[in-house]
Amino acid sequence: MSQEEQNAGEESVSAVYMRERQERKLMMKRKNLEREEKEGRPGARQKLRGADGAAGGAGGGNGYQGNGGGSEYRASGGQRRPSCGPLPDGWIDCPAMGEAIGLLIPAKAPLGEAFRELVEPGKRWNADVALKQTRSMKKDVGLVIDLTNTTRYYNPQDWTKHKVKYLKLACRGRDEVPDDETVNRFVYAALDYMRATDRKKCILVHCTHGHNRTGFMIIHFLMRAMGGRVAERLAEFAEARPPGIYKEDYIQALFSFYHERRPEPVTCPPTPEWKATFDLDLDLNVALEMDEEEAAGERAGDDGNEECGAAVLPEAEPSKEEGKKKMTIDDVLGSAIPEEQQMELQHLVCTGLKSPNFRHFPGSQPVSLDLKNLQLLRQRLYYVTWKADGTRYMMLICPDGCYLIDRNFRFRRVQMRFPMRKYLQHKPADDWDVHRTTLLDGEMVVDTVPGSGVQERRYLIYDLMMLDAVPLGDKPFAERFEQIEREVVAPRRIDATMNDLYDYSQEDFKVRRKDFYMLSAVGKLLHNFIPKLSHESDGLILQGWNDAYVPRTHEGLLKWKYAHMNSVDFCLKKSPEGKWVLLLSDRKTLRALPAAKITFPGMSEEEESELEGKMVECCWKKEEGVWEFMRVRTDKEHPNAWHTYLKVMDSIRDNITEEVLLKEVQNIRSLPVYEEHEKSEIRRMQQQRRQQHPPPHHHQQQQRHHHPQHHPHHHHQQQPHQEQERRD
């Protein structure tokens, strides 16, 4: 048998299979319609006649094929044409388009010329007809976003020939909602297009039927671009495109994503009649609606056929096993955003910080404490905090979302809520009364509660550089520090007590301010506070109390580390001779550390070999004269700079031990700048205590109008884990 004959045989088998499946489907449809006719439902007899006609077409006679028809031959002449596959189930009777929601128009998928003979003239709906309809609505469509998981419905040129832009965001419709990254791409594409066209043109959004995936994406857009509640946005979409989203898992996923408690009145509408009829056969279109990469046999139908009541998806409701997964500081948080948005946000952050280099992480970097810069403590007022062994993140809070910024200057979106203080006046903040371009600096830690082993992730904020689009970097640190609690942390705590719908406990991590203390508290931090912390600490940070925020290396921001934890981050490579080479950044190149040796305690040769090309943190073993591997730095793409290495080595050589530091602090605190400040703070604390404990006859009035807050300089007297619980 020739190859052509073999191919023809395979095609005929496919055609027979599809015809038989179609006949079974039409038989089931006829039985349903007969039952409806007996029950006296209006229009049942007419539908039954239509089904009989469709059955005749599916059986090979002349005329239009019914939904799901699988013949590969034209009705006239028997000429072979390229198979476009069957019509999507329920497409014929599915309303073509909904009402515009702002600039977004929900619609079903237009079907191109390949489907022409499968659809009656009065039922045809393609790109030309769609544009004609939108013009009749006085809407000018400039962009089409296609959410289907197939390319068989039409040619994108059907849009572009009319100078309409086309964007494909393939989303599976069966058994899963669109993933977070695709949602981010959709929202950004829509916002970006609206900005570019000055909101003068509309965006047509479609999946196969224009309900579940389309509604899911449009509601995400509305929530991020305009605020509101999920229930309100569901109702808005249902009014514009009845009956709205009719899959339970999609509805629940929206409530779960936005951390909202679902109101009891919000229920999933029944599957539309035009769709329910075809849900009797779930498998016919599966193979035909796979994309090329899925053709190996994975079950990936374009649009799901599940009725309302399907199981809740993992994204919406994590399993208990997933919930028990051990947290680490290396966990990747949030979802990726489009590259164009990355560049926009990088530019925004660098502009706000007055940092000219848009390619590198602009966060302020401390330098190691040595005998030379130790003298800075005598020249100006310093405060101290513990150095948490966590993951460094800046955080950008925008109206459309919250973004974590890692050391590689990459942004990932996390779903968080940050209401503005000025709107919290004895009522929960409206959903649009949130921060607009607020920039924070901090570190992510994983706290483990002693005894129980329960883990909680916390973001410790230690600086505030922009507040509601107002740059604060030039302000003294003391002022910025005070505003962290007042403007960022406290409003969340207050809103949580008044907001019945938003569930803060469902966020990926808790948020608190990282506290700073007068320099005289160094001893208590080292001996009392750090040993009781529920996360790791590797030393202290010394912060100038009146310093501005300095992007990148800040010579006045000092770090002191325990001697055994003084470390450098290298890029690890193998030489042609098979020896390890430790590389550092030197301008735009990598520079090898001469004659450097490294050890890997407790690791096998195979484990060592897996470290090649990785960024590794190493501590210096002075006695052995070698670097000792500590951990892989998954949060970094580049090693430390050469000048950073030199400063660490200066610190190691100067060997400022705990005893030396405590003695120096004892001498420094007697200097006038510290004595005067300490007396001022004592007076301030005494006044605060009087406000917190007024005379008995004023107590009731004060309770109504005063919201006392603990003074930051007393925090070291609290048990660390108790203080963290109170602050959260």
N, C-alpha and C positions, 0 to 999 in steps of 0.2 A: 504494500500500500504506500502510495506517495505521501509526502509530507502534507501536501495540499488536501488530499483526501482525508488524511488523519485529522487535520485541523477542522475540516468540514464536519467530520463525524463528531468531534468534540463539541462543536457549536450546536449541532442538532440535538445532542444529548442535553446540553444546557437549555435549549429552547423548549424541549419536551418537559424537562424538570420544572421550568418556570411556568409553563402552561398548566401543568397538573396542579402546581401549588396555587395558581390563580383560580383554577376551577374550584378547588376546595374552599378557597376564601369566598368566592362568589356564592357557593352553596351555603356556607354558614351565614353570609349576609342575607340570602334569600329566606332562610329559616327565621332569622330575626325579624325581617320585614313582614313575613307571614304572621308571626306572633303579634307584631304591632298592629296589623290590619284587623286581626281578630279582636284586639283590645280597643279597636275603634280610634286609633291615633290618627290625627289629621295628616294628610299627605302620604300615608303609608302605601296606598294603592299605586300612586304615581311613582314612588320610589321603587316599588316592586317591579313595575313595568320597565323602569330604567335598568334595574338589575338584570332582568331577563335579556334586554338588549345588549348589555355589557357582556353577559355570558355568551351570547351569540358571537360577539366580536372576539372574545378570548378564544372561542373554539375554532377560529380560523376564517370566519366569514368576512365580507367586506364591511366597512364602516369604522368608527372610532373605537379604539380599545378602551376598556374600563381601567380603573385604577389598578396599577400593578401588572398590566398587560405585558407579556414577555416576548411577543413575536419579534423576530429580527428581520421581517420582510415588509416591504411597503404593500398597502392594500391593492394598489394598481400596478400591474406589471410584474410583481414578484421580484423586483430588483433588490439586491442586498444593500443595506445601509449600515453604517456604524451603530452598534447598539448603545443606547443611552441608558439602558436599564428601565425598570418600571417607574411609574409615577410614585412619588412619596405617598404613603398611606394617608388618606384623608385630605390630600392637597386640594382636590377639585372643589370641595364644599367649604374649605377653610377660608374665611374672609381674607381678602388680599392684604389689607392695610388697616392700621389703627389710626386714631387721631394723634396729631403731633403732641409730644410732651416737651414743651420748650422748643428746642431745635432738633429733637430726636424723633424720628418717625419709625414706629415698629411695623414690620411687614413680614409676610411669608417669602420664601425664596422664589424669585422669578424663574421661569423655565424657558430656556432658549429654544432656538430653531429645531434642535434635535428632537424636542418633545412635541413639535407642532401637530403631528398626526395622531398623537395620543390624547389630545385635548380638543373638545368641541370649540368652534369659533367663539361662541359667547363666553366660554370659560377660560380662554387663553389669557395668561398674564405674564408678560415678559418685561424686560427693561424699558422698552419703548412705551408700553401701556402704563407702567409704573410712573414714569416721568410725566406722562400726560395727566395722570390722576393727581400727582402732587402739584402740578401747575394749576389744575382746576381748584385745588385747595389754597392757591396763592402761596405755595411753598416752593422755593427754588433749591433743589437738591444739588449739593456740590461734592458730597462724599458718600460712598456706600461701604459699610462694614459688613462683611460676609462671615458669619459665625459657623457655617456648616462645615462638616468634616469630610466633604467630598468636593470634587471639581467637576462633577458630571452635569450639574444643573444648567450652567450657561458658561459662555466665554466672557471673561472680564472685559473684552473689547466691546461687548454690548453696552457697557457704561462709558468707557473711555472715549468711544467715538462721539459721544455727546459732551465731551470735556468734563465728565464727572469722574472724580478720583475714586479709586477702588483699593480697599484694604482687606486682605484675607487674614482672619484670626481663627484658625481651625479649632473647634471645640467639640469634643465628643458629647453626644447627647444621651447616650445610653449608660445608665448606672453611675454617672458621675457629673458633678457640676463643673463648670469651668474652673481651672486652677487659678491660684492667686496671682501668679505672674502674668497670665493672659488677661485677667481682670485689670491689672495695673497698665498693661499695654493698651487696652480698650479705653480706659479713662483718660490716659495721657493723650492718646490719638484724638479723642473727641475734644478735649480741652485745647489742645494745640491747634486743631483745625479751626475751632471757634475763634481763638485769638487771631489766627492768621487772616481770617476772612471778616474780622470785626463783627462776628455774630450775624452776618447777613445771609448765610446759606445754611440749609438744613443737612442733617445726616440721616440717611436711611439705614436702619439696622435690621438685619434679618438672619434668622436661622432657617430651619426647614419650614416651620409653621408660624414662627414669629411670636411665640409665647414664652416658653420656659427659658431657653438660653438668652433670647432677646430681652425678656423681662428681667432676668437675673443681671445682665450687664447694664441695662438702663437704670435699674434701681441702684446698683453700685455707683454709677455715675452721679445720680441725683443725691445720694447720701454724701458723697465726697465734694461735689461741686456746690451743693445748696443746703446741706444739712437735713434735719428732719428726723423722723422716726421710721423704722423699717415698716411698721404697720401702715403708716400714712402713705409711704411710697408704694407699698403693695396695692393699696386701694386706688392710688392715683393711676398706676399702670393698668389695673383691672378696668377702670373706667374708660381709659383710652383704648384698650385692646381687650375687650371682654372674652373670656372670663378672667383674664390675667394669667398668672402662673398657676398651673394646675397640677404641679408635682410637689408632693409634700417635702421631699428631700431638698428641693431647691428653696422652698420657703424657710424650712428650718435652718438651712445653711446660711441664709441671710441673717437671721436672728443671732445665730452662733457667731458669725464673723464679726458683727458689730456689738457683741457682748450685751445684747438686749434680752431682757426677760420677755417672753412671748405672752402678750395679753390673751386671755381666754377666748374673747370673741373672734380672734384671728384663726380661721379654719381654711383648709385647702378646698377650693371649689371642685366640683365633679368634673371628670374628663368631658370635654365638649362632645356633643353627639356626632359631629363629623369625624371625630378622632376615635371615639369609643367603638364605633362599628368595626374599625379595622384593627383594634387591639386583640381580636380573636386569633390572629396569626402574627407571631412576633418575629419569625425568623426569615421571612421571604427576602427582605431588603438587606439583610446583614452583610452578606458577601459582596453585594453590589455597591454598598456605600462605604467600603474600605478605601483608604488612600493607598498609594503605591507601597508605602513602607509597611502597611499592615496586611498586605496581600498574602503573606505566608500562612494565614489561617487564624489570626487573632480575631476574636469576636468584637467588632467595633462598629456597630451600626451608626449611621449618621445622626439619627434622632431617636431618642428613647421612646419605647412604646408602653412603658410601665404606667399603670393607672395610679391615681392618687392613693397614697398609703404605702408607697415603696419604702424600703428600709432606709434609715437615716445614714448618710454617707460618713466615712471616717473623718473628712474634713470638718464636718459639723459636730460630730460627737466622738471624740477619741476613745479608743477601747481602754479597758482597765490596764491591760498589759502595756499599752503605750504610755498611759499615765504614770506607770511605775518606772519608766526608763530613767536611769541615773543621769542627773544633770552634771554637766562639766562647763568650765569656763570657755571651752573651745567649741561649744555648740553654736551652730549657725542659726541666727534668729532672723525672722522676717522673711519677706519675699523680694525677689529681684525686680528691678524697674528698668524701663527701656534706656538704652545708651544715650539717646538724645536728652532724656530727663536727667540722667547722671550729670551730663555736662552743664545743663542749666543750673542744677542745684550746686554743683561745684563752684560755678561762677558766682552764684548768690552768696554762698558762705564766704568765699575769699573776698568779695567786695565788702561784705559786712565787717570782716576782720581787717580790712585794709592790707591784705596779703596779696602781693602781685603774682605769685606763682600758683596758677590754677591746677597744676598737675599733681602736686604733692600735698599730703595731709598737713593742714595748717595749724593743728592743735599745738598748744604751748608744751614744750618739752623741758623737764628739769635737767639740771646737770648734777653730777656727783659731788658730794661735799668733800672738800679737801682743806688743807691748812690755809690756802690762799683765800678761797671764797668764804671760809668760816668767819672771816673778819666782817663780812656783810651784816652779820647778826648784831654787831656793835654799832653799825652805822645807821640802821633804820629798824623800825618796829617789825618783828616777825611773829607769826602765829605758826602753830604746828598741828598736824593731823597724822594719822597712821597711813602707811603706804599699803594699800590693799593689793594682794596678788590676784588680780582679776583681769578683765579684758577692757582695754581702753576704747571708749566710744564717745564721740560727740553726738548730740541729738538735735535734729532740726524739726521743729513743730510748725507745720503749715496747715492751712484750712483743709486741704485735701488729704492730709495724713501726717504721720509722724515717721521720721526717718533716722535710723541708726547709721552713723558714719564711722567706719573702721579705720585702722591705721593706713590702709591702702587707699584711702580716700574714695571708698566705694559706699554707696548708699543702698540700704534695704528698708523697705516699708514695714512698719509694725502698726497694728491697730491699737491705739491708745486714745485716751480722752484727757484733755487738758483745758478745763474751763478757765475763763478769765475772772480774776478776783472782783473787778468792778461790776460784774453782772450778778454776783452772788449776794443778793440782798434779801435774806429771809425767804428765798425760793431757789429751786435748782436752776442752773444756767440753761438757757435755751440751747438747742443743738448747734447753733451757729455762733454762740457767744464764746468762741474758743480762741486760742492763741493764733496769731497770724505772723509767721516768721519769727519764732523765738529760737535762739541757739544756745544750747547748753553744752557743758563739758563734764565728763564723769567716767565712771568705771562700772562694769557689770561684774557682780560677784555672785557666787552660789553659797548661801548660808545653810549649814547643816545644824539643826537643833540638837544639842547634846542629849544623849540618852535615847531619844526617839529615832534619830537618824532622818527625820523629815527634812526635805530640802526645799528651799525657796530661793528664787532668783530675784536679785535686787539691783536696781540701778542707783548708784550713789552719785548724786550731783554735787560737784565741787566748784563749778563756776557758771556764770551766766553772762554771755557776750552780746546777745541781742534780745530785746524784749518787745514783742509785738511790732517788729520791723524797726525799732529804735536801737542803734548801736550803743553798747555800753562799755566796749573794750577800753575806752580812755578813762572811765570812771575808776576810783580806787576800789581795790578788791573788797574792802569792808562794806562798801555800798552794794556792790554786786552780790556779795554773800548774803546780806540781809534780804535782798529781793528774791533770792531763790526760794526761801521759805514763804515769804509773804505772797509772791505773785505766781509761783509754780506749784509748790507742794501743798500748802494749806488749802487753796481752792479745791483741789482734788478731794482732800479729806472732808471739807465742808459739803461739797456736792454729793459725796457718797452717802451722807446722812440724810439727804433730802431727795435724792433721785431714786425713785422706785423702779425705774425701767432699766437703767444702765447698771450692769454688774461688774464692778471694778475687779472682783476676784477672778474673773475669767481672762484678764489680760496676761500677757506672756511673762510679765515681771512686775514687781512692786517698785515704787519710786520713793526716794527719800533724799533729804539733803545730807551730805557728808559734813560732819561738824568739825570745826577748827577750834583750837584752844590757845590760851596765852602760853608763851614760851615756857613759863614756869611749870607747866603741866607735863613736860617731857618725861620726868621720872614716873609719874602716875600712868602715863600712856604705856611706857615700856614694861612696868612691873605689874600693873593692875588691869589695864584695859586690853592690851593686845593679847595677853594669855587667855582671856575669856572670850575673845571674838569667835563668832561661829563661821568665819571664813579665814583664809590664810592671809598673813601680813608678813612682808619682808623688810619692814623698816619704817621710816618717817619721811614726811614731806614738810619742808619749811617754806612758808609762803609770806612774802612781803605784804603786810596788812594794807598798805596804801599803794601797792603796785598796780599799774595798768596791766591789761591782758596782752602778752607778747606772743604773737604767732611763732611757731617753730621753736628753735632753741632759745630759751630764756635764761640768761646767765645769772639772774637773781632768784630763780626758782630752784631750790636745792633739794636733793634727795639723799638721805642717809640710809644705807642698807646694812643689815647684819653682815659681818665679815664673810661668813660662809655663803652668803647669797649675793655678793657683789658680782654682777654678771655682765656679759656682752653677748649680743646676738650676731651670729656669723651665718654666712652661706657656706654650706659644707659641700666640697667637691673632692673627687679623686684625681690625683695626678696621673700622667701616663705610666709612671712607675708603680701605681697602686697605693700611693700614700695619701693620707687625708690632707687637704688644704683648707685653711680657714680664710674666708674672703670677707672683706669689708667694703662698704661703698666709699668711693673717693671721686667726688664730682659725678661724672657720667660713666665711670668705669668701676670695675671691681678690683680691689687691691689685696694681694695675698699677704697674710701676716707671716713674716720670715721665721723659719725654723720652729713654727708652732706645732705642738703636740696635743693630742686629744685622747681622752679615755672614755670608755662607755661602761660604767659599772653595771654588772648584772645583765648585760646584753649579749646575745649570741652573734656570731659573725653574720648570719642571715639578717638579723634585726638591724645590725649596724649598716649593712649594705642598702637597706631600704631608706636610710637617711640621706643618701646622696641627692644633692640639689635642694634639700630642705633648709629652711631657716631654723637654726638651733640656738637655744640659750645655753650658755656655758659659764661656769664659775671658775675662778682662778685658784688652783691648789698651789699655794706658795712653796710649801715644803718639797713637793714633787716637781715643781716647775712645769706643770701641765694644765691644760684646760679640761674640765670635767663636764661632760654632757649632762644637762638638767632636763630639758624638754624641747619638743618641737614647737615652734611659734607658728601655729596655723593662722594666726591673725595678721601675719606680716608677709609681704612679698619681697622685701629688701632687707639686707643686714644693716647693722648700725654703721653710721658714718665713721670714717677714720678719726676725726676729731673727737667723736664721742668715746671711742676706744681709748684715746690718749687721756681723756679726763677720768675715765674709770680707773685706768692704771695709776694716775696721780692719786686718786682716792685710796686705792689699794696700798700704794707705797706709803702714803701719809698715815694710814692705819688709824683713823679716828675711831677708837673703840667706844663702847657704851660709857665706860668710866670717864674717858676724856671728854665726851660730849656733855655728860651730866655736870662735870666740874666747870666746863666752859659756860654752860647755861646758868649755873649758880652765880658765877661772876658777872655775867651779862645782865641778869635781872635787876642788879643794883644800880645800873646805869639810869640817868635821869629819864630818858625816853621811855623806859619800861616801868620805872617807879611811878611816874605821873600817870601813865596809861592804866596801870593796875589800880591805883587809887580811884581814878575816874570810873573804872568798871565796877569797883566795889560800891561806890555811891549809886551807880546805875542799878545794880542788882538789889540794893537795899530799897530803893524806890520802887522797883518792880515787885518786890515781896510785899510792900505796903499796899500796892494796888491789887495784888492777888489775895491779900488778907485784910480787907477793910473792916472798920468797926462794925459790930453786930447790926446796928440799926440801918447801915447802908448795904448790908449783904444781899438782900433780895434785889434791890435796884441794880447793884453791880452785876449780879448773875444774869440779869436780863440784857445788859448792854456791853459787858466786857468779856472778851475772849482771851484769857491769859495764855501766854506761850512761855515755855521754859527758855531761860537764857542760854545761849550756846556755850558759855564758858563753864557751865555746871554739868555738862553732859558726861564728863569723864567720871562722875560719881555714880552714874547709873550702871547697872549690869548691861553689858553690850547687847545681849539678845533681847533683854527687856526693853532697852532703849529703841532698838530697831522695830520691835512690835508696836511700840507707842507711836513712833514716827510714821509707820505705814498706815 
